[in-house]
């Protein structure tokens, strides 16, 4: 979910682009797809991520406020 403007990109294991968009404050993007998923978040400080009901700490995954990670 977005706390402010951010960009989100999610691809599946085959490289198929599932989501690529600029989010706005309050927007929630539920993604239900077979893992592994590759995720890139721009302005990571403006996004909160929940995976299977657990909040993900983006601070450890971010460099220059861009988070790149895989959901398995």
C-alpha positions as CSV (number, residue, x, y, z in Angstrom):
1,X,0.0,0.0,0.0
2,X,1.2,3.5,-0.8
3,X,1.7,6.3,1.7
4,X,2.6,8.6,-1.1
5,X,3.6,8.6,-4.8
6,X,5.8,5.7,-5.6
7,X,6.5,3.4,-8.6
8,X,6.0,-0.4,-8.5
9,X,7.2,-3.1,-10.8
10,X,6.4,-6.8,-10.3
11,X,7.4,-9.6,-12.6
12,X,6.9,-13.4,-12.3
13,X,9.5,-16.2,-12.7
14,X,9.0,-16.3,-16.5
15,X,9.7,-12.5,-16.8
16,X,6.1,-11.6,-17.4
17,X,5.3,-8.1,-16.2
18,X,2.4,-8.3,-13.8
19,X,2.4,-4.7,-12.6
20,X,4.2,-1.5,-13.6
21,X,2.6,1.7,-12.3
22,X,2.9,4.9,-10.4
23,X,0.9,4.7,-7.2
24,X,-0.9,7.5,-5.4
25,X,-1.4,7.9,-1.6
26,X,-3.7,5.3,-0.1
27,X,-3.6,3.0,-3.1
28,X,-3.4,-0.7,-2.4
29,X,-2.1,-3.2,-4.9
30,X,-3.0,-6.7,-4.0
31,X,-1.0,-9.1,-6.1
32,X,-1.9,-12.8,-6.2
33,X,0.5,-14.8,-8.4
34,X,2.7,-17.8,-8.2
35,X,6.1,-17.1,-6.7
36,X,8.9,-16.3,-7.2
37,X,8.1,-12.7,-7.9
38,X,10.7,-10.0,-8.6
39,X,9.7,-6.6,-7.1
40,X,11.2,-3.1,-7.6
41,X,9.9,-0.2,-5.6
42,X,10.9,3.4,-6.2
43,X,10.6,5.8,-3.3
44,X,10.5,2.8,-1.0
45,X,9.9,5.0,2.0
46,X,6.4,5.7,0.6
47,X,5.3,2.1,0.4
48,X,4.5,-0.6,2.9
49,X,4.6,-4.2,1.8
50,X,2.8,-7.2,3.4
51,X,3.7,-10.7,2.3
52,X,1.4,-13.5,3.5
53,X,0.2,-11.3,6.3
54,X,3.6,-10.3,7.5
55,X,5.0,-6.7,7.1
56,X,8.3,-6.6,5.1
57,X,11.1,-4.4,6.4
58,X,12.1,-2.4,3.3
59,X,14.9,-0.4,5.0
60,X,17.2,-3.4,4.8
61,X,16.3,-4.0,1.1
62,X,16.6,-0.4,-0.1
63,X,19.5,1.4,-1.6
64,X,19.1,5.1,-2.6
65,X,15.4,4.7,-1.6
66,X,14.8,1.9,-4.3
67,X,14.0,-1.5,-2.9
68,X,14.7,-4.6,-5.0
69,X,13.7,-8.0,-3.7
70,X,12.1,-11.4,-4.5
71,X,9.0,-13.0,-2.9
72,X,9.4,-16.7,-2.8
